[in-house]
Amino acid sequence: MATLYVTENGAQVHKMDERLVIRKDKQVVEDIPLIKVERVVLVGRGVSVTTPALYALSQRGIDVVYLRRSGGFGFRVLGAEHKHSRLRHAQALQVSRPEVALPIAQAIVAGKIHNQRVLVQRHAHEAGQLQRVAPALEGMAAMRKQAAAATTLDELRGMEGKAAAEYFGLYRQLLADRMGFERREYYPPPDPLNALLSFGYTLLLRETEAAAIMAGLDPALGVLHAIDYGRPSLALDLEEEFRAPLIDSVVLQAVNGGLVQRGDFDPPTPEQAGWRLKEEPRRRFIALYEARMVSDVTYSPLEQSTTWRRVLLLQAQQLARVFLGEAPAYLPIQIR
């Protein structure tokens, strides 16, 4: 199963028999069996999907996600509503209980910090910089221990924020071209690197949101991220431990490998806040991202080899079992 990305301006998705056909200027540019499609992602105003195709996708439970050209989320179209009332009732009850929510959030933060440290260690070792970054890595390890001892969610969030600031200071040193990157900043992205990271995180968030829905969870009711209007709190929770191995590493691969350069971005204009990735390099980055999502990884709780995309669903299903009282604790993904 695969995610179908439609990024070319003027492209339209059609349904023909049991296939999806992408056309541009009356020419067929891609033809794929419906059975092989797991998700459709439309990027930019110039792409569209016909009503018959949209209906066929929704009937098969294949969600359609629209992203703005800047990488921001537009909307998603889902099929029939869930049938997991008991799970969602349990989730709503459990996220409001600190004795349940705090240990899950602590596990998520521990997994995130661990994966960030491993990513830095790997790349610093390859670049011969491991000794130079060792003190900062020790600081992150200490923050991970402090996070495990946090007594409130607010205290835990503070620890996570400090560890993230330390991490991005190290991450900056791993970049062959920093493109003006000084620190992690969100919207509007003040430099090309922040724009690339944000675009990657948006792709990943749509994946974790879909995984939560497939597991029967409500993506808006989380534990680490505060519940607020319009915020997919649980999807953001699930995303945290995957940011380093799935997005930060792909960004390093793209930048250090010369596949994405400063000239591949449009600078801010009066009509456009922040930097934005151009169409062709966006396709290249999506190809790298998709290759990572379908690559094999050992899923440590089961010691089985599977894809990263499948791991997202397995983690969401594990969290569902915790909410239902069928599993004693949430175990985060920890890369080696």
Secondary structure, DSSP 8 states (H G I E B T S, - for coil): -EEEEE-STT-EEEEETTEEEEEETTEEEEEEEGGGEEEEEEESTT-EE-HHHHHHHHHTT-EEEEE-TTS-EEEEE--S----HHHHHHHHHHTT-HHHHHHHHHHHHHHHHHHHHHHHHHHHHHTT-HHHHHHHHHHHHHHHHHHHT-SSHHHHHHHHHHHHHHHHHHHHHH-S--TT--S---SS-SSHHHHHHHHHHHHHHHHHHHHHHHTT--TT--SSS---TT--HHHHHHHHTTIIIIIIHHHHHHHHTTSS-GGGEE--BTTB-S-EE-HHHHHHHHHHHHHHHTSEEEETTTTEEEEHHHHHHHHHHHHHHHHTTSSSS-------
